[in-house]
Amino acid sequence: MSNCTKILIIEDEEIVALDLKRRLTKLGYQVTGMAASGQKALALVNQDLPNIVLMAIHIQGIMDRIEVASILQKTYSIPVIYLTAYSEQQTLARVKATKPYGYLIKPFSDRELDIIIQVSTERHESDFLLKKKEHHLRLALEAAQMGTWGVTKDSRKIFIDKNSKGSRESISDWESFFLTIDDCYKREVSNFINSLCEKKDSAAEIEFCVKPETGKKLWYKLHGKSLGNGNAVRHQVVGILQETTENRLAKYCMAQVATIFKYSTEGIIILNSDKLVHCANDAFYSITKYQERHLKNKELPFLTNQSLGETIYKDLWQSIEKRGHWRGEIQAFKKNKEIVYIWLTIGLIPNETSMERRFVVMISDVTKIRETQEQLSHLAFNDSLTSLPNRILIMDRLNHAIAIAARDLSMLGVLFIDLDNFKRINDTFGHNQGDSMLCLLSHRILSVLRQSDSLGRLGGDEFIAVVINVESSDAVGRIAEKILNCISKPVIISNMEIIPSCSIGISLYPNHSVHPDHLVQMADTAMCEAKNNGRNCYAFYHPRLTQKAAHHLTRERELHRALINNEFLLHFQPQFSLLNREITGVEALIRWNHPKKGLLTPAEIIPVAETNKLIIEIGNWILTEACRQLHQWRMEGLVNLRMAVNVSIRQLADKNLQKFIASLLHQYSLPAHLLELEITESCLQNELIYISCLEQLKQLGILITIDDFGTGYSCLSSLKNLPIHRLKIDQSFVKGIPQDKNDCAIATTILVLAQKLNLEVTAEGIETFDQTVFLVNQGCHELQGYLFSKPVVPGKIPGLIREFPDQLKNIKL
C-alpha cells in the first residue's frame, strides 16, 4: 500500500494503539497520530488531515464514538473503521447509525487489517465519485429546470423532487401531487401515469398546468419511462419533471413576433449580411408600392449610397457597427415615383451563434405627420387669419435684421401700425366682415413693402413692419406715407363704402435703440402720439414720448388709488334761465383732491381714464354721487333742480349702463327727467353703435344733451335720428362773441337749427355781459359760465338759488 495513505488511530488503550501503529507502519501506511479521546482526535485531524480513521468502539472523554464519527464524516468526509473485541449483533447495531466503512474484530491479522483499509479506501473513492456525479447531475437538472420523479405500480406512491425555479416542496404521495394539477389536465395526467405503470419498458411525456399559488400559472412537462426489474409483476416508473413556463413563454413571444411581423402597420424588412432583402412584411409593400419580386435579394432603393447621399450612408452604417442601431427621417420614392417621408429604424439582430449577421429595418410613413407638423409650425409662427408672421416670428425676424444691420452698419426702421377706430367695424358689421377687412388691408400693406422687408400681425388691428437697409429717417417716412395712402383707399362692406385709416409709430435702429423689444415699445409709443395728433398719420419716436407714457402710467396708478381712497369729489356749476329768472339746473364736474398736488380739474383725470376701463368706474362713481346729492337737495326743498352729468363713449358702450342708472333712480327716488346725460358729439359719428343705449335711456325718461356741439364735424342727419333733448353751444364759439363774426354766425346757426328741430339750447362758457346780451337776443335763454358762477361745492348751491334773482336786477336785456 502506498505510504500516501494517512491513518489516524483513536484508541484509549495505549498498548493497543502502539501495536496498531507498528503494524500499520510495517504495512506501509503513514500514521498521523494517536488519540485516546474524541477531543484530541479532532485536534489531530485539524493539524494533519488523515485519509482513514481507525477508532475503537469504546473511547474516553465527554464525546462518544457516534458524535466523533459523525463529525469526521460530515465535516471532513473521512471514512471510519471501528475496532472492537465484541462481535455480537447488539454491539454492532449501536454503531450502525454512524455508517462506518467497516469493522475489525479483535484479534485480527495484518492481512485483514490491510484488506479492510484498502476496501474502505476504494469504497470511499467510489462514494466520492458517486457524490460528485450526483452533484453534477443536480446542477444539470437545476440548470435545465428539471426534477426527478417516480412511482411504483403496486403502491402507487409518487415521489417528486422538483428543483426547478419556482417549484413547490417535494411531494411524497400521489394524492398531493394530483391535487396540484389544474382540473382540465387531471384526467390526461392520470391516464398518462396509469399507462406507464401498465406497460413495461415504455416511455412517454405529457405537458400540463399546475394550479397557480401566486397568481402566475406554471407549466410542467413529465418525461416518464417504465423500468422492469426482472419480475413480470412489479416494475417502476421514473422520469424527469421539467418546468416549461419560460419555454412556452418564449414560443408565445415568437408567435407574437410572427404576428406583429405579419400584421404590423409599420413596414418590416430583414436584410442579410450583404444588406440585401431577405424578407419583408405586407405593410412594407403597401407603403412603398413595391412587390416581393422587385426586391428579393436586392438592395432597398432608399438605403443606397445614391439615395441617401454619401455622408448619411456612411454615418448610418458606422452607427450600426458601433451602437447596433440607427434611426432618422428620410425622404424616399415609392415604386410609382411618389414622394414619401419615412421614419427609418435599422438594428443589428443579436447573433450568439455562428449564423450570418442580419439586420431588421422598420419604416413608418410619416408623410401626414410631417404635413401636420408643418401646419402646426405655421400656426405657431404665423397669424391664423392673415397668414402673416405672428409676434414670435416677426420678433425673430427683427432680431435677424438687427444682426445684419449691425454687421453692415446700416439703418432699419420698425413701424407699429394700428388701424384707426377698427372696433367700430366689428361692432357695426360683425367680426366676419372685420376679419375680411383685416386680410384685405394686410395685403395692401404688403404690396407697398419691399421683398426684403417683413410684416407681422401682433393681434387685433395691430401690425409691425420691419424695413431694412434704409438710407435715412426720411426713407422710412416715405414708406409710412405709402402705407397710409394704400390703407385709406375705400373699402366696400355690406354695400357701404368705408374709408379706413391707420396710425403709424416709427422707431429706428440704431438711432433710438439696438434692442428689438425696446424698438417695438418705442414704435408703439410713437403710434400713440400719432393717435393723439389726429390719427391717419405717422410719428417718429422721441424720448419725450417715453416720459409722457411714463407720466400716463403713473397717473393711471394714482387714479386707481384715488378711487380706493375716496379722493374724488364733485363741484357743481349752475345753469341759469334768464327767461324765467332762475337756476334750472347744475352740471356735475369732478375734482380730485390729490394728496400732493391739491385740487385737480377733470383735465387731469378724464383723458387718462378714457384710455382704459377706469373711465367706467369713475363715471359710475360720478353718477352715484350726483344722484345722491340731488336726492339730498330735494330733501331740502329743491325739488325741480335738474342734474347734468357727462357720460363718456366707453360708458355708453357698457351694456350695464341702463340697468345701473335705473337702479340709482330707484335707490334715491329721483324722477328720471331731472337727470340729464351729456354726451360728446363724437357719438353722432357712431350712431348705429350707441342709438340702442340712448333709446333705452330715453325710455327711462332721462334727458340726452349733445355737449360741445359744433366741434365734432357730426352728420346733421344724426340730430333727427338720435333721442336728443338739448344742444350745448361749445365755449370755443362763445368766446369770440360778439367781436368774431364767424363765432356769431355759428352760434346763430346752431340756435336756428335747434329751434327748427324743437331742441333746447344751453350756451356754456359765458364770461361777459356782451356775450349774454347777444345770445339772449338770438333766442338762447339758458346760460352757463363764470359770469354767473364758477363750479362750487354742494353746500353753496342752495344759497346761489336764493340769491340769483337779486343778481339779475342789474342786468337789463
Summary of the structure (lengths in Angstrom):
residues: 813
radius of gyration: 56.6
end to end distance: 165.9
largest distance: 175.6
contacts: 2488
relative contact order: 0.04
helix: 47%
strand: 25%
